[in-house]
Amino acid sequence: MELGIHGERVKITAPQPPHRARLDELLPLIRAIDDAMIGRSAASEPISCKAGCSACCRAQPVPVTPPEANALRRLVSSLPEPRRSAVLARFKNAADRLHAAGLAEPFLTRDPAVSPEESVAIARKVYDLGLVCPFLDNDLCSIYAERPFVCRHYLVTTPASHCDDPFTNEVRRIPLPVTPAAAALAMTERKTRAPGYTVPLVIALEFAERHKSELERTYPSSEVAREWVAKMVSEDDD
Ligand code: SF4
């Protein structure tokens, strides 16, 4: 399929979603559009990120949207044994540490009164826990094709060493002309009763389990795809 995005014709190859689909079943299409736009933008400046550099996977909260959380829940439950148990054990270990630090509930039962400054302070505390992403294997992403939007968009142009402490060092990223995560949150709010905010990846499975009934609902896929794509390419979005 070919789409007009910001005045350019962009060719997209993606599997056709079912006639009625859950929001997470639209992710392959949205990722294909996102990847096409990332490919164009990434050619503009040298990027420091390389295979084996996993600083961002080792400490950052990795915020994921509700459809992505549900996709990860389904992905993990479909893994063959003993891989599934090993990944679940990593999730449990990291989530337990987040709960023990009192940092899981602010994400799971989001208080709308939390200010942007408080959000940054919470993110800093999560960072200080040094939670390693459960999908990181030998410094490589084991779900690369299905990694969250925030990972796809982490295209750093400052030295890779800056990512060891992004709260202290300047970490510059390539600006991208699409906002699939913000659009995913807007679609979640419009279509489901699940909360339209992101949660750290290590509690994504718990979040998706809590909101399973909302996140498993299906919608006419062509209508949802049209809305989602319109939102992600809107120049008014952040
Ligand atoms: S999903 Fe992959 S890229 Fe994202 S933090 Fe985890 S290991 Fe890193």
Residues whose N, C-alpha, C, O or C-beta is under 5 A from the ligand:
A	BS01	SF4	C56 C57 V62 C133 F135 L136 L140 C141 S142 R147 P148 C151
